[in-house]
Amino acid sequence: MSSGEPNLDEFFVEKKRARNPLVPLGALVTAGVLTAGLISFRQGNSQLGQMLMRARVVVQGATVALMVGTAFYYGDNPWRPS
């Protein structure tokens, strides 16, 4: 390995899930809202399906913002020189 690549043993020392348990929860909520929206569309309730798709975008954006905020807060950049 070159010196610019992160060492996997050091990279996975602390589990990410323990650091921020809300990210997996956000992913599950996003998947749940997506599933409910697709079921609504399939049943012909397009108004509810559209509302759920908009809710999915909001929840997905919040999850991504949480991931970026956590990375910024903890300073997770494995490619940054020490």
N, C-alpha and C positions, 0 to 999 in steps of 0.2 A: 504494500500500500504506500501511496505517496503521503507526504506529511500534510497535504491539504485536505485529505479525507478524514472524516471523524472515525474514531475507534468505536466499534459497535458495543464493546463491553462497557465503555464509559458512557455511551449514549443511552443505554437502557438500564443504567444503575437504579434510577428511581422511576417507578411506574408512573406514566402520565395520568392514568386514571385516578391514582391516589392524590395527585397534585390538583386536579380539577375534575371532580366527579360530575359537574354539570354538562360537560361536553357530550359524553355518551348519552346522558338523559335528553339533551337537545336533539341528538341524532335519532333517538327512539321516538320522540314526540314528532319530529319531522316526518319520519316514516309512517307513523300512525295517521297523521293528518293527510298525507299523500294517499294512503290506502283508503281512508274514508272518502276522500274526494273522488278517487277513481270509481269506487263503488257507487257513489251518488250519480256520477255521470252515466254509469252502466244502467242504473235503474231509471234513468230519464229525468232526474231532478237536477237540471243544469244550473239552476239558480244557487242551490246549496253547494253543488260541486264547484262552481266558480268562487263562492265565498271561501270554501275550504282550500282551494288552490292559492288564493290570496293569503290566507292564514299560513299556509305552508311556506310561502315566500318570506313572510315576516319571521316565522320560527327559524327557518334556515338561515336567514340573515343574522338573527340573534346568535345562533350557534357559531357561525363563522366569526362574528365579532368577538364572541367569548373566547374562541380559540386564538385569535390574533391578540386580543388583550392579555390573555394568559402568557402567550409567548413573549410579548413585549415586557410584561411585568417581571417574569422570571429570567428574561434575557436569554432565551433559548435560540442560539444561533451556533450550530456545531461547526460551521465553516469559518467563523470569526477567529482570527489568530489570538492565541492566549496571551 
